Amino acid sequence: MRRQPSLCFAAAILALAFAHRAAAQRPETFSESVVVREREIVVDLPDNIAGKRLAPQDFRVLVDGQPREVTRVEPAAEEWTILLYFDAVLARPGTTFYSGLALANRARELARLGTVEITAAGPDPQDLLAPTREARRIKLALTDLSAAARVERDRSAARPKVTEPSIPQIGRQLDKLLAFLAARRPSGPRTLFLVADGPDLPPEQVALIENEDVLGSKDTPAFVFHQAARLLAASGWVTIPVPLRKEGPGIEIPLQSDIERFRQGAAPSDHQNGVPPIVPSRPPKPTTLSFSGVIDLLVEPKTAALRALARPTAGTVIGFESQLDAVLGALPRRWRLWFTEPDAAADGRLHRLAVTLRA
């Protein structure tokens, strides 16, 4: 006679089965990561601000008028990528000679800032010097380039007057430059020294180029240079056109002393018992505006196109060798800034960016 298992024993087996199944099926876990899209830019601050300790909340960024959150900021004092780009179509041989020689004399300062590479376009760009920090190699490459340009300059002096490149030719050279830069995406801050001459334009075209809001048709100088400048800015290149001149920089502008400034501002009186004590001022910092010729360069019509290339990228035009030292010394005082971008597909358009200080 078989005995049926008791109800208590059957319930124990059933509970054990459920416990085994629960141990085999671990509870599911869910994880989620938040990706923040950022855009990096380099900004040039006034001398009295650049050396201070700044935080993200000190900056205000607008893209097409819409505010963006600034996530982090830091001085651009780390290694720079420096590209020396000589365009034989846009620059006369004399410009290439003087510019190359001036840069060669500052090979050590360039190497101290970061890696330096040299490219010559005539008309297609070709690498002359791979990225390096050896001042000797930089100086040698620039000296050879300047020597060849000097020979070409002397030959062209005996020829009939050479016509300047047309606007379509200039546009093609700038397109080649942009395509060349598009294949190079170095990390960190980067600057482009573009050795080129500005075109000689009629006054109405100069007025259009000076107006950043006017693009015009694709065949106009305003469109060619404004579009190239915006693409250079979008690529993060601080653009410094270098049409170095042979002539001197002009008369040095004397700095007024504290006493002279006080006397000019004081009202005349018959009861002056002497000049009141004045706290001595700090020695002036190097400036690119210490010569009258540099001020003339900022308003010269022939450099209007080059100024349009430099302005959106926080760059400057170097027309005199005396400017180079101040510009190279100011690069590490720039700031890198990151701000958020919306998580949306790229629309293929260039957007207007404005950066200001809140204080």
C-alpha positions as CSV (number, residue, x, y, z in Angstrom):
1,M,0.0,0.0,0.0
2,R,1.5,3.3,-1.2
3,R,1.4,6.3,1.0
4,Q,0.6,9.7,-0.6
5,P,3.0,12.5,0.3
6,S,1.8,14.8,2.8
7,L,0.5,18.3,1.9
8,C,3.3,19.9,3.9
9,F,6.0,18.1,2.0
10,A,4.6,19.0,-1.4
11,A,4.4,22.7,-0.4
12,A,8.0,22.6,0.6
13,I,9.1,21.2,-2.7
14,L,7.0,23.9,-4.5
15,A,8.6,26.7,-2.5
16,L,12.0,25.3,-3.2
17,A,11.3,25.3,-6.9
18,F,10.1,28.9,-6.8
19,A,13.2,29.9,-4.9
20,H,15.5,28.3,-7.4
21,R,13.8,30.1,-10.3
22,A,14.0,33.4,-8.5
23,A,17.7,32.9,-8.0
24,A,18.3,32.1,-11.6
25,Q,16.5,35.2,-12.9
26,R,18.4,38.2,-11.6
27,P,16.6,41.5,-11.6
28,E,17.2,43.6,-14.7
29,T,19.2,46.8,-14.3
30,F,18.9,49.9,-16.5
31,S,21.7,52.5,-17.1
32,E,21.5,55.8,-18.9
33,S,24.3,58.1,-20.0
34,V,23.9,61.8,-20.7
35,V,26.1,63.1,-23.5
36,V,26.7,66.9,-23.5
37,R,27.8,68.3,-26.9
38,E,30.3,71.1,-26.6
39,R,31.9,73.6,-28.9
40,E,35.3,75.0,-28.3
41,I,36.4,78.5,-29.3
42,V,39.4,80.8,-28.6
43,V,38.7,84.4,-27.5
44,D,41.0,87.4,-27.3
45,L,40.4,89.4,-24.1
46,P,41.6,92.9,-23.2
47,D,45.0,93.1,-21.5
48,N,43.5,94.2,-18.2
49,I,41.2,91.1,-18.1
50,A,43.3,88.4,-19.7
51,G,45.5,87.8,-16.7
52,K,42.7,87.6,-14.1
53,R,41.1,84.4,-12.8
54,L,37.9,83.9,-14.8
55,A,35.0,81.4,-14.4
56,P,32.4,80.2,-16.8
57,Q,29.8,82.5,-15.3
58,D,32.0,85.5,-16.3
59,F,31.2,84.9,-20.0
60,R,28.1,85.3,-22.0
61,V,27.7,83.4,-25.3
62,L,25.0,84.0,-27.8
63,V,24.5,81.9,-31.0
64,D,22.1,83.6,-33.4
65,G,20.9,85.6,-30.4
66,Q,20.1,82.6,-28.3
67,P,22.1,82.1,-25.0
68,R,24.3,79.0,-24.5
69,E,25.6,77.6,-21.3
70,V,29.4,78.1,-20.8
71,T,30.7,74.9,-19.3
72,R,34.4,75.6,-18.8
73,V,37.1,78.1,-19.5
74,E,40.9,78.1,-19.2
75,P,43.9,80.1,-20.5
76,A,45.2,79.0,-23.9
77,A,48.7,78.7,-22.5
78,E,49.2,75.1,-23.6
79,E,50.9,74.0,-26.8
80,W,49.6,75.8,-29.9
81,T,49.5,74.4,-33.4
82,I,51.1,77.1,-35.6
83,L,50.7,76.9,-39.4
84,L,52.8,79.2,-41.6
85,Y,51.0,79.2,-45.0
86,F,52.6,81.0,-48.0
87,D,50.4,81.5,-51.0
88,A,52.4,82.3,-54.1
89,V,49.2,83.4,-56.0
90,L,48.0,85.8,-53.3
91,A,51.4,87.1,-52.2
92,R,54.0,88.9,-54.3
93,P,57.5,87.5,-54.1
94,G,58.7,90.5,-52.1
95,T,56.0,89.9,-49.5
96,T,57.0,86.3,-49.3
97,F,60.7,87.3,-48.9
98,Y,60.2,89.9,-46.1
99,S,57.5,87.8,-44.3
100,G,59.5,84.6,-44.4
101,L,62.7,86.4,-43.2
102,A,60.9,88.1,-40.3
103,L,59.3,84.8,-39.2
104,A,62.7,83.0,-39.6
105,N,64.2,85.5,-37.2
106,R,61.6,84.4,-34.6
107,A,61.9,80.7,-35.0
108,R,62.8,80.2,-31.4
109,E,59.7,82.2,-30.2
110,L,57.5,80.2,-32.6
111,A,58.9,76.9,-31.3
112,R,58.4,78.0,-27.7
113,L,54.7,78.4,-28.4
114,G,54.1,75.0,-29.9
115,T,54.5,72.8,-33.0
116,V,55.2,74.7,-36.2
117,E,54.5,73.5,-39.7
118,I,55.1,75.3,-43.0
119,T,53.1,75.0,-46.2
120,A,53.5,76.7,-49.6
121,A,50.7,77.0,-52.1
122,G,51.7,77.7,-55.7
123,P,48.8,77.2,-56.5
124,D,48.3,73.8,-54.8
125,P,49.4,73.5,-51.2
126,Q,52.4,71.4,-50.4
127,D,54.0,70.7,-47.1
128,L,57.5,72.1,-46.7
129,L,58.0,71.3,-43.0
130,A,56.3,68.7,-41.0
131,P,55.1,69.7,-37.5
132,T,58.2,70.3,-35.3
133,R,59.4,72.2,-32.3
134,E,63.0,72.4,-33.4
135,A,63.8,76.1,-33.9
136,R,66.8,75.2,-36.1
137,R,64.7,73.3,-38.7
138,I,62.0,76.1,-38.7
139,K,64.6,78.8,-39.3
140,L,66.3,76.8,-42.1
141,A,63.0,76.1,-43.9
142,L,61.9,79.7,-43.7
143,T,65.4,81.0,-44.8
144,D,65.4,78.7,-47.9
145,L,61.8,79.9,-48.7
146,S,62.8,83.5,-48.4
147,A,65.9,83.1,-50.5
148,A,63.9,81.6,-53.4
149,A,61.3,84.4,-53.1
150,R,64.1,87.0,-53.2
151,V,65.4,85.6,-56.5
152,E,61.9,85.6,-57.9
153,R,61.4,89.2,-56.7
154,D,64.5,90.4,-58.4
155,R,63.5,88.6,-61.7
156,S,60.0,90.1,-61.6
157,A,61.4,93.6,-61.1
158,A,62.7,93.5,-64.7
159,R,59.4,92.3,-66.1
160,P,56.4,94.3,-67.1
161,K,53.9,95.0,-64.3
162,V,52.3,91.8,-63.2
163,T,48.5,91.9,-62.9
164,E,47.0,91.0,-59.6
165,P,44.9,87.9,-59.2
166,S,41.2,88.2,-60.1
167,I,38.5,87.6,-57.5
168,P,37.7,84.1,-58.9
169,Q,41.4,83.3,-58.6
170,I,41.4,84.5,-55.0
171,G,38.3,82.5,-54.3
172,R,39.9,79.3,-55.6
173,Q,43.1,79.9,-53.5
174,L,41.0,80.4,-50.4
175,D,39.0,77.3,-51.2
176,K,42.2,75.3,-51.4
177,L,43.3,76.7,-48.1
178,L,40.0,75.8,-46.5
179,A,40.1,72.3,-47.9
180,F,43.7,71.9,-46.7
181,L,42.7,73.0,-43.2
182,A,39.6,70.7,-43.2
183,A,42.0,67.7,-43.4
184,R,43.8,69.0,-40.3
185,R,41.9,69.0,-37.0
186,P,44.6,69.4,-34.3
187,S,43.6,69.5,-30.7
188,G,44.1,72.6,-28.6
189,P,44.5,76.2,-29.8
190,R,45.7,76.7,-33.3
191,T,46.7,79.8,-35.4
192,L,47.2,80.4,-39.1
193,F,49.8,82.9,-40.3
194,L,48.7,83.5,-43.9
195,V,51.3,85.2,-46.0
196,A,49.3,87.1,-48.6
197,D,48.7,90.5,-50.0
198,G,45.3,92.3,-50.0
199,P,43.7,93.0,-53.3
200,D,43.5,96.6,-54.6
201,L,39.7,97.2,-54.6
202,P,37.6,100.2,-55.6
203,P,36.1,102.2,-52.7
204,E,32.6,100.7,-53.1
205,Q,33.9,97.2,-52.7
206,V,36.0,98.2,-49.7
207,A,32.9,99.6,-48.1
208,L,31.1,96.3,-48.6
209,I,34.0,94.3,-47.2
210,E,34.1,96.5,-44.1
211,N,30.4,95.7,-43.4
212,E,30.3,92.2,-41.9
213,D,26.6,91.8,-42.5
214,V,26.8,92.1,-46.3
215,L,27.7,89.0,-48.3
216,G,26.5,90.0,-51.7
217,S,26.7,87.6,-54.7
218,K,29.3,84.8,-54.9
219,D,31.5,86.7,-57.4
220,T,32.0,89.8,-55.2
221,P,35.0,90.3,-53.0
222,A,32.7,90.8,-50.0
223,F,31.3,87.3,-50.4
224,V,34.6,85.6,-51.1
225,F,36.4,87.1,-48.0
226,H,33.5,87.1,-45.6
227,Q,32.6,83.5,-46.4
228,A,36.2,82.3,-46.0
229,A,36.6,84.2,-42.7
230,R,33.5,82.6,-41.3
231,L,34.6,79.1,-42.3
232,L,38.1,79.8,-40.7
233,A,36.4,80.9,-37.5
234,A,34.1,77.9,-37.5
235,S,37.2,75.7,-37.9
236,G,38.8,77.3,-34.8
237,W,41.8,78.9,-36.6
238,V,43.0,82.2,-35.3
239,T,43.9,83.8,-38.6
240,I,46.8,86.3,-38.8
241,P,47.4,87.6,-42.4
242,V,51.0,88.7,-42.9
243,P,51.6,91.1,-45.8
244,L,55.0,92.4,-44.4
245,R,56.3,95.6,-45.9
246,K,59.8,96.8,-46.7
247,E,59.3,100.4,-45.5
248,G,59.7,101.3,-41.8
249,P,56.8,101.2,-39.4
250,G,56.5,105.0,-39.1
251,I,57.1,107.3,-36.1
252,E,56.9,105.7,-32.7
253,I,54.0,107.2,-30.7
254,P,55.5,108.6,-27.4
255,L,53.8,107.6,-24.2
256,Q,52.6,110.5,-22.0
257,S,53.9,110.5,-18.5
258,D,51.6,110.8,-15.5
259,I,52.8,114.4,-14.9
260,E,52.0,115.4,-18.6
261,R,48.5,113.8,-18.4
262,F,47.8,115.7,-15.1
263,R,49.0,119.0,-16.5
264,Q,46.9,118.7,-19.6
265,G,43.8,117.8,-17.7
266,A,44.2,120.4,-14.9
267,A,42.4,123.7,-15.2
268,P,44.7,126.8,-15.3
269,S,45.1,128.6,-12.0
270,D,47.3,131.3,-10.4
271,H,47.6,129.5,-7.1
272,Q,49.5,126.3,-8.0
273,N,51.8,125.2,-5.2
274,G,53.3,122.4,-7.1
275,V,52.1,119.1,-8.6
276,P,50.3,116.8,-6.2
277,P,51.8,113.3,-5.7
278,I,50.7,110.7,-8.2
279,V,50.9,107.0,-7.8
280,P,53.4,105.6,-10.3
281,S,51.7,103.7,-13.1
282,R,52.7,100.2,-14.2
283,P,55.0,100.0,-17.2
284,P,53.0,99.7,-20.4
285,K,52.5,96.3,-22.0
286,P,53.7,95.7,-25.5
287,T,51.1,96.8,-28.0
288,T,50.8,96.4,-31.8
289,L,49.6,100.1,-31.9
290,S,52.9,101.7,-30.7
291,F,53.8,103.0,-34.2
292,S,51.9,105.4,-36.4
293,G,52.3,103.1,-39.4
294,V,50.4,100.4,-37.7
295,I,47.5,102.7,-37.1
296,D,47.5,103.6,-40.8
297,L,47.6,99.8,-41.6
298,L,44.3,99.4,-39.8
299,V,42.4,101.7,-42.1
300,E,44.3,101.2,-45.3
301,P,41.9,100.2,-48.1
302,K,44.3,97.5,-49.5
303,T,44.2,95.6,-46.3
304,A,40.4,95.7,-45.9
305,A,40.1,92.1,-47.3
306,L,42.8,90.8,-45.0
307,R,41.2,92.5,-42.0
308,A,37.9,90.9,-43.0
309,L,39.7,87.5,-42.9
310,A,41.2,88.1,-39.5
311,R,38.3,89.9,-37.6
312,P,35.9,87.0,-37.1
313,T,38.7,84.7,-35.9
314,A,40.0,87.1,-33.3
315,G,43.1,87.6,-35.4
316,T,45.0,90.6,-36.6
317,V,46.9,91.9,-39.7
318,I,50.7,92.1,-39.4
319,G,52.1,94.7,-41.8
320,F,55.3,95.5,-39.9
321,E,57.9,93.3,-38.4
322,S,57.6,95.3,-35.1
323,Q,54.2,93.8,-34.6
324,L,55.3,90.2,-34.6
325,D,56.8,90.2,-31.1
326,A,53.6,91.6,-29.5
327,V,51.4,89.2,-31.4
328,L,53.4,86.2,-30.5
329,G,53.5,87.3,-26.9
330,A,49.8,87.8,-26.8
331,L,48.8,84.3,-28.0
332,P,49.3,82.5,-24.7
333,R,47.1,85.2,-23.0
334,R,44.1,84.1,-25.0
335,W,41.4,82.0,-23.4
336,R,39.7,78.7,-24.5
337,L,36.0,78.6,-23.9
338,W,33.5,75.7,-24.2
339,F,29.8,76.1,-24.5
340,T,26.9,73.6,-25.0
341,E,25.3,72.9,-28.3
342,P,21.7,71.5,-28.8
343,D,21.4,67.8,-29.6
344,A,20.2,68.3,-33.1
345,A,21.3,67.4,-36.5
346,A,23.7,69.8,-38.3
347,D,21.9,72.1,-40.6
348,G,24.9,73.0,-42.8
349,R,24.6,76.7,-42.0
350,L,27.0,79.1,-40.4
351,H,25.6,80.7,-37.3
352,R,26.5,84.1,-35.7
353,L,28.4,83.8,-32.5
354,A,28.9,86.5,-30.0
355,V,31.0,86.3,-26.8
356,T,30.9,89.1,-24.1
357,L,32.0,89.5,-20.6
358,R,29.2,89.9,-18.0
359,A,31.1,92.4,-15.9
